[in-house]
Amino acid sequence: RMTEMEKLHIMEQLKAEELCARKSQFYLNQTRDPAVQSLLQQCVDKGQRHISTLNNLLQDAGLSGMAQH
Amino acid sequence: MQFSDRDILTDLITGTKMISTGYHTAVLEAANDRIRNTLIHINNEELNAQKQIFDLMHSRGWYPLDPLYTGAPMGAEATGIRGPEGPMGRMGPGMPPGGEVRNW
């Protein structure tokens, strides 16, 4: 259902998405610009969506994904 | 520490580029069709996000771009060169290799 290489890539992307979502959340408190805030919120939402999708891929292959925050 | 909006967007666009590169490599090395298609779908969302960040940065002058250098000789009004000899001799700017005389 999944190769070792696929698992490694998915785990790597999970870490990158997690970092990006956390940074975007942090930056949300650093700006007052509505356009920048909107982009940051989109990045947070996108990151959480992608993390969920990647976790589902791992779980479908019988692996445990990253804990949701 | 306070970050400027430009700092924030620069970090954000760098992050999306790195993430997209990761997905691209993952797609290339995916054997399972379902996994491959899922990664392609996620990467497309990432590319769209990168474009939105770029558009905002570009609209504010935070993503400077150089126009294409074509190698074509610039007009005399820009270079100050009035003839084939030019102020820098026969091989000055605007002179083709070999030094043959052309009247632009």
Backbone of each chain as nested JSON, in Angstrom:
{
  "chains": [
    {"id": "A", "residues": [
      {"number": 1, "name": "ARG", "atoms": {"N": [0.825, -1.21, 0.0], "CA": [0.0, 0.0, 0.0], "C": [0.856, 1.255, 0.0]}},
      {"number": 2, "name": "MET", "atoms": {"N": [2.103, 1.109, 0.422], "CA": [2.984, 2.271, 0.47], "C": [4.428, 1.792, 0.45]}},
      {"number": 3, "name": "THR", "atoms": {"N": [5.246, 2.487, -0.295], "CA": [6.665, 2.133, -0.314], "C": [7.39, 2.882, 0.804]}},
      {"number": 4, "name": "GLU", "atoms": {"N": [8.583, 2.411, 1.102], "CA": [9.388, 3.079, 2.135], "C": [9.698, 4.519, 1.718]}},
      {"number": 5, "name": "MET", "atoms": {"N": [9.968, 4.709, 0.423], "CA": [10.275, 6.058, -0.075], "C": [9.07, 6.984, 0.069]}},
      {"number": 6, "name": "GLU", "atoms": {"N": [7.879, 6.459, -0.234], "CA": [6.662, 7.273, -0.078], "C": [6.476, 7.678, 1.377]}},
      {"number": 7, "name": "LYS", "atoms": {"N": [6.712, 6.726, 2.281], "CA": [6.565, 7.032, 3.71], "C": [7.535, 8.139, 4.13]}},
      {"number": 8, "name": "LEU", "atoms": {"N": [8.779, 8.023, 3.697], "CA": [9.786, 9.022, 4.075], "C": [9.409, 10.412, 3.567]}},
      {"number": 9, "name": "HIS", "atoms": {"N": [8.961, 10.473, 2.319], "CA": [8.561, 11.775, 1.756], "C": [7.378, 12.363, 2.518]}},
      {"number": 10, "name": "ILE", "atoms": {"N": [6.407, 11.522, 2.826], "CA": [5.213, 12.012, 3.531], "C": [5.586, 12.51, 4.926]}},
      {"number": 11, "name": "MET", "atoms": {"N": [6.451, 11.778, 5.613], "CA": [6.891, 12.213, 6.945], "C": [7.623, 13.551, 6.861]}},
      {"number": 12, "name": "GLU", "atoms": {"N": [8.445, 13.687, 5.825], "CA": [9.205, 14.932, 5.637], "C": [8.265, 16.101, 5.37]}},
      {"number": 13, "name": "GLN", "atoms": {"N": [7.262, 15.859, 4.532], "CA": [6.301, 16.918, 4.202], "C": [5.442, 17.278, 5.41]}},
      {"number": 14, "name": "LEU", "atoms": {"N": [5.147, 16.285, 6.232], "CA": [4.385, 16.554, 7.459], "C": [5.134, 17.546, 8.349]}},
      {"number": 15, "name": "LYS", "atoms": {"N": [6.438, 17.311, 8.491], "CA": [7.248, 18.211, 9.326], "C": [7.271, 19.62, 8.742]}},
      {"number": 16, "name": "ALA", "atoms": {"N": [7.434, 19.705, 7.426], "CA": [7.507, 21.012, 6.77], "C": [6.173, 21.756, 6.879]}},
      {"number": 17, "name": "GLU", "atoms": {"N": [5.076, 21.039, 6.696], "CA": [3.747, 21.662, 6.795], "C": [3.482, 22.14, 8.219]}},
      {"number": 18, "name": "GLU", "atoms": {"N": [3.893, 21.325, 9.171], "CA": [3.695, 21.677, 10.579], "C": [4.449, 22.963, 10.914]}},
      {"number": 19, "name": "LEU", "atoms": {"N": [5.695, 23.047, 10.464], "CA": [6.51, 24.238, 10.72], "C": [5.892, 25.47, 10.073]}},
      {"number": 20, "name": "CYS", "atoms": {"N": [5.44, 25.321, 8.829], "CA": [4.857, 26.449, 8.091], "C": [3.581, 26.943, 8.77]}},
      {"number": 21, "name": "ALA", "atoms": {"N": [2.741, 26.016, 9.206], "CA": [1.487, 26.393, 9.86], "C": [1.76, 27.11, 11.187]}},
      {"number": 22, "name": "ARG", "atoms": {"N": [2.742, 26.611, 11.929], "CA": [3.083, 27.24, 13.217], "C": [3.644, 28.644, 13.012]}},
      {"number": 23, "name": "LYS", "atoms": {"N": [4.506, 28.773, 12.007], "CA": [5.086, 30.091, 11.731], "C": [4.005, 31.076, 11.302]}},
      {"number": 24, "name": "SER", "atoms": {"N": [3.109, 30.619, 10.452], "CA": [2.036, 31.496, 9.976], "C": [1.164, 31.95, 11.138]}},
      {"number": 25, "name": "GLN", "atoms": {"N": [0.889, 31.031, 12.061], "CA": [0.093, 31.372, 13.24], "C": [0.813, 32.425, 14.08]}},
      {"number": 26, "name": "PHE", "atoms": {"N": [2.125, 32.251, 14.228], "CA": [2.93, 33.214, 14.988], "C": [2.911, 34.587, 14.316]}},
      {"number": 27, "name": "TYR", "atoms": {"N": [3.066, 34.602, 12.989], "CA": [3.108, 35.868, 12.252], "C": [1.77, 36.606, 12.3]}},
      {"number": 28, "name": "LEU", "atoms": {"N": [0.692, 35.857, 12.497], "CA": [-0.633, 36.489, 12.554], "C": [-0.692, 37.55, 13.65]}},
      {"number": 29, "name": "ASN", "atoms": {"N": [0.092, 37.345, 14.702], "CA": [0.106, 38.31, 15.803], "C": [1.108, 39.432, 15.575]}},
      {"number": 30, "name": "GLN", "atoms": {"N": [1.816, 39.379, 14.434], "CA": [2.876, 40.349, 14.191], "C": [2.467, 41.428, 13.186]}},
      {"number": 31, "name": "THR", "atoms": {"N": [1.338, 41.233, 12.521], "CA": [0.949, 42.181, 11.478], "C": [-0.46, 42.713, 11.716]}},
      {"number": 32, "name": "ARG", "atoms": {"N": [-0.664, 43.946, 11.267], "CA": [-2.004, 44.536, 11.341], "C": [-2.592, 44.707, 9.947]}},
      {"number": 33, "name": "ASP", "atoms": {"N": [-1.819, 44.311, 8.938], "CA": [-2.262, 44.477, 7.55], "C": [-3.291, 43.401, 7.194]}},
      {"number": 34, "name": "PRO", "atoms": {"N": [-4.51, 43.798, 6.815], "CA": [-5.563, 42.813, 6.527], "C": [-5.196, 41.846, 5.401]}},
      {"number": 35, "name": "ALA", "atoms": {"N": [-4.523, 42.341, 4.359], "CA": [-4.166, 41.465, 3.234], "C": [-3.155, 40.408, 3.676]}},
      {"number": 36, "name": "VAL", "atoms": {"N": [-2.194, 40.822, 4.493], "CA": [-1.183, 39.876, 4.99], "C": [-1.833, 38.899, 5.968]}},
      {"number": 37, "name": "GLN", "atoms": {"N": [-2.709, 39.417, 6.819], "CA": [-3.414, 38.546, 7.773], "C": [-4.23, 37.482, 7.042]}},
      {"number": 38, "name": "SER", "atoms": {"N": [-4.885, 37.902, 5.959], "CA": [-5.705, 36.966, 5.19], "C": [-4.852, 35.844, 4.6]}},
      {"number": 39, "name": "LEU", "atoms": {"N": [-3.697, 36.215, 4.052], "CA": [-2.795, 35.2, 3.489], "C": [-2.286, 34.253, 4.572]}},
      {"number": 40, "name": "LEU", "atoms": {"N": [-1.941, 34.818, 5.718], "CA": [-1.429, 33.995, 6.816], "C": [-2.491, 33.017, 7.308]}},
      {"number": 41, "name": "GLN", "atoms": {"N": [-3.725, 33.504, 7.423], "CA": [-4.812, 32.624, 7.871], "C": [-5.032, 31.497, 6.866]}},
      {"number": 42, "name": "GLN", "atoms": {"N": [-4.929, 31.85, 5.572], "CA": [-5.051, 30.821, 4.531], "C": [-3.946, 29.775, 4.666]}},
      {"number": 43, "name": "CYS", "atoms": {"N": [-2.741, 30.241, 4.999], "CA": [-1.614, 29.316, 5.157], "C": [-1.822, 28.398, 6.356]}},
      {"number": 44, "name": "VAL", "atoms": {"N": [-2.372, 28.944, 7.431], "CA": [-2.664, 28.12, 8.607], "C": [-3.691, 27.047, 8.244]}},
      {"number": 45, "name": "ASP", "atoms": {"N": [-4.779, 27.476, 7.599], "CA": [-5.843, 26.53, 7.225], "C": [-5.326, 25.474, 6.251]}},
      {"number": 46, "name": "LYS", "atoms": {"N": [-4.568, 25.941, 5.264], "CA": [-4.01, 25.031, 4.257], "C": [-3.089, 24.008, 4.919]}},
      {"number": 47, "name": "GLY", "atoms": {"N": [-2.254, 24.481, 5.826], "CA": [-1.322, 23.587, 6.503], "C": [-2.05, 22.509, 7.284]}},
      {"number": 48, "name": "GLN", "atoms": {"N": [-3.083, 22.904, 8.012], "CA": [-3.833, 21.923, 8.809], "C": [-4.546, 20.914, 7.916]}},
      {"number": 49, "name": "ARG", "atoms": {"N": [-5.05, 21.41, 6.779], "CA": [-5.72, 20.519, 5.826], "C": [-4.729, 19.506, 5.251]}},
      {"number": 50, "name": "HIS", "atoms": {"N": [-3.552, 19.996, 4.884], "CA": [-2.539, 19.109, 4.302], "C": [-2.026, 18.1, 5.326]}},
      {"number": 51, "name": "ILE", "atoms": {"N": [-1.845, 18.557, 6.562], "CA": [-1.39, 17.651, 7.629], "C": [-2.404, 16.524, 7.814]}},
      {"number": 52, "name": "SER", "atoms": {"N": [-3.683, 16.89, 7.788], "CA": [-4.74, 15.89, 7.948], "C": [-4.718, 14.885, 6.793]}},
      {"number": 53, "name": "THR", "atoms": {"N": [-4.553, 15.383, 5.57], "CA": [-4.527, 14.504, 4.389], "C": [-3.332, 13.558, 4.436]}},
      {"number": 54, "name": "LEU", "atoms": {"N": [-2.162, 14.103, 4.795], "CA": [-0.953, 13.278, 4.857], "C": [-1.076, 12.226, 5.959]}},
      {"number": 55, "name": "ASN", "atoms": {"N": [-1.647, 12.628, 7.088], "CA": [-1.859, 11.668, 8.179], "C": [-2.783, 10.539, 7.743]}},
      {"number": 56, "name": "ASN", "atoms": {"N": [-3.799, 10.883, 6.965], "CA": [-4.728, 9.86, 6.481], "C": [-4.019, 8.853, 5.58]}},
      {"number": 57, "name": "LEU", "atoms": {"N": [-3.097, 9.35, 4.751], "CA": [-2.336, 8.446, 3.879], "C": [-1.538, 7.449, 4.715]}},
      {"number": 58, "name": "LEU", "atoms": {"N": [-0.907, 7.96, 5.771], "CA": [-0.109, 7.083, 6.634], "C": [-0.994, 6.079, 7.362]}},
      {"number": 59, "name": "GLN", "atoms": {"N": [-2.126, 6.565, 7.864], "CA": [-3.02, 5.683, 8.622], "C": [-3.616, 4.598, 7.729]}},
      {"number": 60, "name": "ASP", "atoms": {"N": [-3.916, 4.956, 6.478], "CA": [-4.462, 3.968, 5.544], "C": [-3.448, 2.87, 5.243]}},
      {"number": 61, "name": "ALA", "atoms": {"N": [-2.162, 3.211, 5.402], "CA": [-1.113, 2.221, 5.157], "C": [-0.731, 1.492, 6.439]}},
      {"number": 62, "name": "GLY", "atoms": {"N": [-1.499, 1.748, 7.502], "CA": [-1.233, 1.059, 8.761], "C": [-0.159, 1.71, 9.599]}},
      {"number": 63, "name": "LEU", "atoms": {"N": [0.162, 2.958, 9.267], "CA": [1.168, 3.689, 10.042], "C": [0.485, 4.787, 10.832]}},
      {"number": 64, "name": "SER", "atoms": {"N": [1.108, 5.169, 11.929], "CA": [0.545, 6.286, 12.692], "C": [1.177, 7.579, 12.212]}},
      {"number": 65, "name": "GLY", "atoms": {"N": [0.369, 8.606, 12.069], "CA": [0.869, 9.879, 11.573], "C": [1.331, 10.775, 12.689]}},
      {"number": 66, "name": "MET", "atoms": {"N": [1.359, 12.036, 12.384], "CA": [1.787, 13.025, 13.368], "C": [0.592, 13.444, 14.207]}},
      {"number": 67, "name": "ALA", "atoms": {"N": [0.804, 13.61, 15.496], "CA": [-0.285, 14.028, 16.372], "C": [-0.778, 15.406, 15.978]}},
      {"number": 68, "name": "GLN", "atoms": {"N": [-2.072, 15.573, 15.947], "CA": [-2.642, 16.873, 15.611], "C": [-2.468, 17.826, 16.776]}},
      {"number": 69, "name": "HIS", "atoms": {"N": [-2.196, 19.104, 16.467], "CA": [-2.036, 20.1, 17.528], "C": [-3.241, 21.004, 17.53]}}
    ]},
    {"id": "B", "residues": [
      {"number": 1, "name": "MET", "atoms": {"N": [10.738, 40.223, 19.154], "CA": [11.231, 40.859, 17.927], "C": [10.07, 41.092, 16.975]}},
      {"number": 2, "name": "GLN", "atoms": {"N": [10.05, 42.282, 16.38], "CA": [8.963, 42.634, 15.475], "C": [9.394, 42.404, 14.033]}},
      {"number": 3, "name": "PHE", "atoms": {"N": [8.57, 41.704, 13.269], "CA": [8.861, 41.469, 11.857], "C": [8.018, 42.409, 11.008]}},
      {"number": 4, "name": "SER", "atoms": {"N": [8.614, 42.907, 9.942], "CA": [7.847, 43.736, 9.013], "C": [6.998, 42.827, 8.129]}},
      {"number": 5, "name": "ASP", "atoms": {"N": [6.001, 43.426, 7.473], "CA": [5.164, 42.638, 6.559], "C": [6.004, 42.034, 5.443]}},
      {"number": 6, "name": "ARG", "atoms": {"N": [7.016, 42.794, 5.008], "CA": [7.886, 42.277, 3.954], "C": [8.672, 41.058, 4.452]}},
      {"number": 7, "name": "ASP", "atoms": {"N": [9.182, 41.135, 5.692], "CA": [9.899, 39.989, 6.274], "C": [8.989, 38.758, 6.316]}},
      {"number": 8, "name": "ILE", "atoms": {"N": [7.769, 38.987, 6.773], "CA": [6.815, 37.886, 6.93], "C": [6.527, 37.219, 5.59]}},
      {"number": 9, "name": "LEU", "atoms": {"N": [6.227, 38.04, 4.581], "CA": [5.875, 37.474, 3.274], "C": [7.08, 36.816, 2.607]}},
      {"number": 10, "name": "THR", "atoms": {"N": [8.265, 37.377, 2.827], "CA": [9.478, 36.769, 2.265], "C": [9.693, 35.381, 2.855]}},
      {"number": 11, "name": "ASP", "atoms": {"N": [9.516, 35.269, 4.167], "CA": [9.66, 33.96, 4.818], "C": [8.574, 33.003, 4.343]}},
      {"number": 12, "name": "LEU", "atoms": {"N": [7.369, 33.541, 4.196], "CA": [6.231, 32.714, 3.786], "C": [6.431, 32.147, 2.381]}},
      {"number": 13, "name": "ILE", "atoms": {"N": [6.889, 33.001, 1.46], "CA": [7.037, 32.535, 0.076], "C": [8.209, 31.563, -0.04]}},
      {"number": 14, "name": "THR", "atoms": {"N": [9.248, 31.78, 0.763], "CA": [10.37, 30.836, 0.775], "C": [9.901, 29.475, 1.278]}},
      {"number": 15, "name": "GLY", "atoms": {"N": [9.067, 29.506, 2.311], "CA": [8.53, 28.262, 2.858], "C": [7.675, 27.509, 1.862]}},
      {"number": 16, "name": "THR", "atoms": {"N": [6.798, 28.23, 1.155], "CA": [5.923, 27.547, 0.192], "C": [6.734, 26.962, -0.961]}},
      {"number": 17, "name": "LYS", "atoms": {"N": [7.798, 27.664, -1.359], "CA": [8.644, 27.126, -2.437], "C": [9.327, 25.836, -1.996]}},
      {"number": 18, "name": "MET", "atoms": {"N": [9.822, 25.823, -0.767], "CA": [10.504, 24.625, -0.271], "C": [9.528, 23.46, -0.127]}},
      {"number": 19, "name": "ILE", "atoms": {"N": [8.341, 23.742, 0.389], "CA": [7.341, 22.689, 0.556], "C": [6.925, 22.138, -0.808]}},
      {"number": 20, "name": "SER", "atoms": {"N": [6.72, 23.038, -1.768], "CA": [6.315, 22.604, -3.105], "C": [7.396, 21.744, -3.756]}},
      {"number": 21, "name": "THR", "atoms": {"N": [8.645, 22.126, -3.558], "CA": [9.757, 21.328, -4.091], "C": [9.743, 19.926, -3.485]}},
      {"number": 22, "name": "GLY", "atoms": {"N": [9.435, 19.858, -2.191], "CA": [9.345, 18.561, -1.52], "C": [8.244, 17.697, -2.099]}},
      {"number": 23, "name": "TYR", "atoms": {"N": [7.08, 18.304, -2.344], "CA": [5.97, 17.545, -2.937], "C": [6.314, 17.09, -4.352]}},
      {"number": 24, "name": "HIS", "atoms": {"N": [6.983, 17.974, -5.091], "CA": [7.351, 17.63, -6.465], "C": [8.236, 16.386, -6.484]}},
      {"number": 25, "name": "THR", "atoms": {"N": [9.228, 16.363, -5.613], "CA": [10.118, 15.199, -5.53], "C": [9.342, 13.963, -5.087]}},
      {"number": 26, "name": "ALA", "atoms": {"N": [8.435, 14.156, -4.133], "CA": [7.639, 13.032, -3.638], "C": [6.777, 12.439, -4.751]}},
      {"number": 27, "name": "VAL", "atoms": {"N": [6.204, 13.307, -5.584], "CA": [5.382, 12.832, -6.709], "C": [6.236, 12.006, -7.666]}},
      {"number": 28, "name": "LEU", "atoms": {"N": [7.431, 12.507, -7.952], "CA": [8.311, 11.816, -8.9], "C": [8.705, 10.431, -8.401]}},
      {"number": 29, "name": "GLU", "atoms": {"N": [8.718, 10.259, -7.082], "CA": [9.185, 8.992, -6.521], "C": [8.048, 8.164, -5.93]}},
      {"number": 30, "name": "ALA", "atoms": {"N": [6.802, 8.545, -6.249], "CA": [5.656, 7.795, -5.738], "C": [5.286, 6.675, -6.708]}},
      {"number": 31, "name": "ALA", "atoms": {"N": [5.059, 5.483, -6.162], "CA": [4.694, 4.335, -6.994], "C": [3.196, 4.077, -6.962]}},
      {"number": 32, "name": "ASN", "atoms": {"N": [2.572, 4.431, -5.845], "CA": [1.148, 4.184, -5.654], "C": [0.337, 5.319, -6.274]}},
      {"number": 33, "name": "ASP", "atoms": {"N": [-0.588, 4.964, -7.172], "CA": [-1.35, 5.989, -7.904], "C": [-2.144, 6.91, -6.982]}},
      {"number": 34, "name": "ARG", "atoms": {"N": [-2.765, 6.324, -5.967], "CA": [-3.587, 7.146, -5.065], "C": [-2.712, 8.14, -4.309]}},
      {"number": 35, "name": "ILE", "atoms": {"N": [-1.584, 7.662, -3.816], "CA": [-0.661, 8.548, -3.096], "C": [-0.144, 9.626, -4.037]}},
      {"number": 36, "name": "ARG", "atoms": {"N": [0.217, 9.209, -5.247], "CA": [0.756, 10.165, -6.235], "C": [-0.258, 11.263, -6.544]}},
      {"number": 37, "name": "ASN", "atoms": {"N": [-1.5, 10.862, -6.799], "CA": [-2.531, 11.854, -7.136], "C": [-2.831, 12.781, -5.962]}},
      {"number": 38, "name": "THR", "atoms": {"N": [-2.797, 12.231, -4.756], "CA": [-3.022, 13.063, -3.563], "C": [-1.916, 14.102, -3.421]}},
      {"number": 39, "name": "LEU", "atoms": {"N": [-0.679, 13.668, -3.633], "CA": [0.459, 14.601, -3.522], "C": [0.394, 15.681, -4.605]}},
      {"number": 40, "name": "ILE", "atoms": {"N": [-0.032, 15.295, -5.802], "CA": [-0.177, 16.276, -6.89], "C": [-1.233, 17.316, -6.514]}},
      {"number": 41, "name": "HIS", "atoms": {"N": [-2.337, 16.842, -5.956], "CA": [-3.422, 17.752, -5.557], "C": [-2.937, 18.731, -4.479]}},
      {"number": 42, "name": "ILE", "atoms": {"N": [-2.24, 18.21, -3.486], "CA": [-1.721, 19.073, -2.416], "C": [-0.728, 20.079, -2.995]}},
      {"number": 43, "name": "ASN", "atoms": {"N": [0.127, 19.601, -3.9], "CA": [1.141, 20.498, -4.473], "C": [0.493, 21.613, -5.291]}},
      {"number": 44, "name": "ASN", "atoms": {"N": [-0.6, 21.299, -5.973], "CA": [-1.297, 22.348, -6.729], "C": [-1.821, 23.434, -5.794]}},
      {"number": 45, "name": "GLU", "atoms": {"N": [-2.319, 23.031, -4.635], "CA": [-2.774, 24.022, -3.649], "C": [-1.602, 24.868, -3.165]}},
      {"number": 46, "name": "GLU", "atoms": {"N": [-0.464, 24.209, -3.008], "CA": [0.739, 24.918, -2.541], "C": [1.191, 25.942, -3.583]}},
      {"number": 47, "name": "LEU", "atoms": {"N": [1.135, 25.533, -4.849], "CA": [1.525, 26.44, -5.938], "C": [0.583, 27.642, -6.008]}},
      {"number": 48, "name": "ASN", "atoms": {"N": [-0.702, 27.398, -5.802], "CA": [-1.666, 28.505, -5.813], "C": [-1.405, 29.474, -4.66]}},
      {"number": 49, "name": "ALA", "atoms": {"N": [-1.056, 28.923, -3.506], "CA": [-0.748, 29.771, -2.347], "C": [0.49, 30.616, -2.629]}},
      {"number": 50, "name": "GLN", "atoms": {"N": [1.494, 29.986, -3.233], "CA": [2.73, 30.718, -3.563], "C": [2.432, 31.87, -4.507]}},
      {"number": 51, "name": "LYS", "atoms": {"N": [1.539, 31.635, -5.474], "CA": [1.198, 32.684, -6.444], "C": [0.501, 33.857, -5.762]}},
      {"number": 52, "name": "GLN", "atoms": {"N": [-0.356, 33.556, -4.814], "CA": [-1.054, 34.626, -4.086], "C": [-0.071, 35.477, -3.289]}},
      {"number": 53, "name": "ILE", "atoms": {"N": [0.886, 34.812, -2.651], "CA": [1.9, 35.547, -1.882], "C": [2.743, 36.393, -2.827]}},
      {"number": 54, "name": "PHE", "atoms": {"N": [3.138, 35.784, -3.953], "CA": [3.939, 36.527, -4.935], "C": [3.185, 37.759, -5.432]}},
      {"number": 55, "name": "ASP", "atoms": {"N": [1.913, 37.585, -5.765], "CA": [1.124, 38.704, -6.301], "C": [1.081, 39.866, -5.31]}},
      {"number": 56, "name": "LEU", "atoms": {"N": [0.882, 39.545, -4.027], "CA": [0.821, 40.608, -3.017], "C": [2.182, 41.295, -2.876]}},
      {"number": 57, "name": "MET", "atoms": {"N": [3.249, 40.495, -2.833], "CA": [4.596, 41.074, -2.714], "C": [4.919, 41.938, -3.927]}},
      {"number": 58, "name": "HIS", "atoms": {"N": [4.6, 41.414, -5.103], "CA": [4.923, 42.132, -6.337], "C": [4.152, 43.447, -6.419]}},
      {"number": 59, "name": "SER", "atoms": {"N": [2.897, 43.426, -5.968], "CA": [2.066, 44.635, -6.037], "C": [2.606, 45.729, -5.127]}},
      {"number": 60, "name": "ARG", "atoms": {"N": [3.387, 45.331, -4.127], "CA": [3.933, 46.32, -3.188], "C": [5.413, 46.613, -3.428]}},
      {"number": 61, "name": "GLY", "atoms": {"N": [5.939, 46.043, -4.507], "CA": [7.337, 46.302, -4.835], "C": [8.314, 45.554, -3.948]}},
      {"number": 62, "name": "TRP", "atoms": {"N": [7.85, 44.468, -3.325], "CA": [8.709, 43.691, -2.423], "C": [9.312, 42.479, -3.104]}},
      {"number": 63, "name": "TYR", "atoms": {"N": [9.086, 42.357, -4.407], "CA": [9.654, 41.232, -5.157], "C": [10.216, 41.795, -6.45]}},
      {"number": 64, "name": "PRO", "atoms": {"N": [11.367, 42.481, -6.357], "CA": [11.912, 43.147, -7.542], "C": [12.305, 42.15, -8.619]}},
      {"number": 65, "name": "LEU", "atoms": {"N": [11.988, 42.499, -9.857], "CA": [12.31, 41.636, -10.992], "C": [13.096, 42.435, -12.018]}},
      {"number": 66, "name": "ASP", "atoms": {"N": [14.094, 41.807, -12.624], "CA": [14.85, 42.462, -13.681], "C": [14.226, 42.121, -15.025]}},
      {"number": 67, "name": "PRO", "atoms": {"N": [14.086, 43.105, -15.899], "CA": [13.596, 42.791, -17.242], "C": [14.611, 41.93, -17.984]}},
      {"number": 68, "name": "LEU", "atoms": {"N": [14.134, 41.214, -18.982], "CA": [14.997, 40.337, -19.762], "C": [16.107, 41.12, -20.438]}},
      {"number": 69, "name": "TYR", "atoms": {"N": [17.35, 40.634, -20.281], "CA": [18.458, 41.234, -21.013], "C": [18.559, 40.525, -22.348]}},
      {"number": 70, "name": "THR", "atoms": {"N": [18.299, 41.239, -23.427], "CA": [18.249, 40.608, -24.746], "C": [19.573, 40.694, -25.479]}},
      {"number": 71, "name": "GLY", "atoms": {"N": [20.471, 41.557, -25.025], "CA": [21.721, 41.725, -25.738], "C": [21.595, 42.682, -26.902]}},
      {"number": 72, "name": "ALA", "atoms": {"N": [20.366, 43.123, -27.175], "CA": [20.177, 44.066, -28.274], "C": [20.784, 45.408, -27.886]}},
      {"number": 73, "name": "PRO", "atoms": {"N": [21.366, 46.105, -28.84], "CA": [21.964, 47.395, -28.515], "C": [20.913, 48.377, -28.045]}},
      {"number": 74, "name": "MET", "atoms": {"N": [21.29, 49.155, -27.057], "CA": [20.368, 50.16, -26.548], "C": [20.392, 51.372, -27.465]}},
      {"number": 75, "name": "GLY", "atoms": {"N": [19.364, 52.164, -27.396], "CA": [19.308, 53.362, -28.224], "C": [20.388, 54.347, -27.832]}},
      {"number": 76, "name": "ALA", "atoms": {"N": [20.763, 55.175, -28.782], "CA": [21.829, 56.144, -28.537], "C": [21.472, 57.085, -27.4]}},
      {"number": 77, "name": "GLU", "atoms": {"N": [20.174, 57.355, -27.253], "CA": [19.773, 58.272, -26.196], "C": [20.065, 57.685, -24.824]}},
      {"number": 78, "name": "ALA", "atoms": {"N": [20.151, 56.349, -24.75], "CA": [20.422, 55.714, -23.463], "C": [21.913, 55.52, -23.233]}},
      {"number": 79, "name": "THR", "atoms": {"N": [22.654, 55.237, -24.294], "CA": [24.076, 54.923, -24.124], "C": [24.971, 56.123, -24.322]}},
      {"number": 80, "name": "GLY", "atoms": {"N": [24.487, 57.114, -25.04], "CA": [25.332, 58.266, -25.333], "C": [26.243, 58.031, -26.517]}},
      {"number": 81, "name": "ILE", "atoms": {"N": [26.158, 56.827, -27.128], "CA": [27.002, 56.525, -28.281], "C": [26.352, 57.108, -29.529]}},
      {"number": 82, "name": "ARG", "atoms": {"N": [27.116, 57.844, -30.291], "CA": [26.533, 58.528, -31.444], "C": [26.854, 57.839, -32.763]}},
      {"number": 83, "name": "GLY", "atoms": {"N": [27.887, 57.021, -32.79], "CA": [28.244, 56.388, -34.046], "C": [28.989, 55.101, -33.773]}},
      {"number": 84, "name": "PRO", "atoms": {"N": [29.456, 54.404, -34.814], "CA": [30.125, 53.116, -34.626], "C": [31.393, 53.216, -33.797]}},
      {"number": 85, "name": "GLU", "atoms": {"N": [32.024, 54.366, -33.77], "CA": [33.249, 54.474, -32.974], "C": [32.927, 54.514, -31.481]}},
      {"number": 86, "name": "GLY", "atoms": {"N": [31.966, 55.323, -31.112], "CA": [31.556, 55.377, -29.715], "C": [32.633, 55.94, -28.814]}},
      {"number": 87, "name": "PRO", "atoms": {"N": [32.274, 56.271, -27.589], "CA": [33.238, 56.857, -26.664], "C": [34.244, 55.847, -26.141]}},
      {"number": 88, "name": "MET", "atoms": {"N": [33.978, 54.523, -26.321], "CA": [34.889, 53.52, -25.767], "C": [35.653, 52.811, -26.876]}},
      {"number": 89, "name": "GLY", "atoms": {"N": [35.746, 53.426, -28.041], "CA": [36.505, 52.814, -29.12], "C": [35.65, 51.874, -29.94]}},
      {"number": 90, "name": "ARG", "atoms": {"N": [36.29, 51.125, -30.823], "CA": [35.543, 50.311, -31.776], "C": [34.866, 49.117, -31.122]}},
      {"number": 91, "name": "MET", "atoms": {"N": [35.313, 48.682, -29.95], "CA": [34.665, 47.544, -29.307], "C": [33.871, 47.975, -28.081]}},
      {"number": 92, "name": "GLY", "atoms": {"N": [33.413, 49.185, -28.091], "CA": [32.616, 49.672, -26.973], "C": [31.248, 49.019, -26.953]}},
      {"number": 93, "name": "PRO", "atoms": {"N": [30.437, 49.323, -25.962], "CA": [29.091, 48.755, -25.869], "C": [28.311, 49.005, -27.146]}},
      {"number": 94, "name": "GLY", "atoms": {"N": [27.611, 47.978, -27.597], "CA": [26.807, 48.129, -28.794], "C": [27.543, 47.695, -30.038]}},
      {"number": 95, "name": "MET", "atoms": {"N": [28.852, 47.45, -29.911], "CA": [29.607, 47.005, -31.078], "C": [29.579, 45.485, -31.141]}},
      {"number": 96, "name": "PRO", "atoms": {"N": [29.309, 44.906, -32.294], "CA": [29.265, 43.451, -32.414], "C": [30.672, 42.867, -32.41]}},
      {"number": 97, "name": "PRO", "atoms": {"N": [30.798, 41.559, -32.078], "CA": [32.11, 40.919, -32.124], "C": [32.707, 41.06, -33.519]}},
      {"number": 98, "name": "GLY", "atoms": {"N": [34.0, 41.241, -33.6], "CA": [34.643, 41.405, -34.893], "C": [34.791, 42.87, -35.252]}},
      {"number": 99, "name": "GLY", "atoms": {"N": [34.012, 43.688, -34.633], "CA": [34.168, 45.122, -34.804], "C": [33.673, 45.665, -36.124]}},
      {"number": 100, "name": "GLU", "atoms": {"N": [32.896, 44.845, -36.88], "CA": [32.424, 45.38, -38.146], "C": [31.475, 46.548, -37.888]}},
      {"number": 101, "name": "VAL", "atoms": {"N": [31.505, 47.484, -38.788], "CA": [30.74, 48.709, -38.582], "C": [29.298, 48.498, -39.011]}},
      {"number": 102, "name": "ARG", "atoms": {"N": [28.373, 48.796, -38.105], "CA": [26.959, 48.764, -38.454], "C": [26.35, 50.103, -38.088]}},
      {"number": 103, "name": "ASN", "atoms": {"N": [25.409, 50.494, -38.848], "CA": [24.68, 51.71, -38.51], "C": [23.333, 51.304, -37.934]}},
      {"number": 104, "name": "TRP", "atoms": {"N": [23.217, 51.321, -36.612], "CA": [21.993, 50.85, -35.956], "C": [20.841, 51.756, -36.303]}}
    ]}
  ]
}
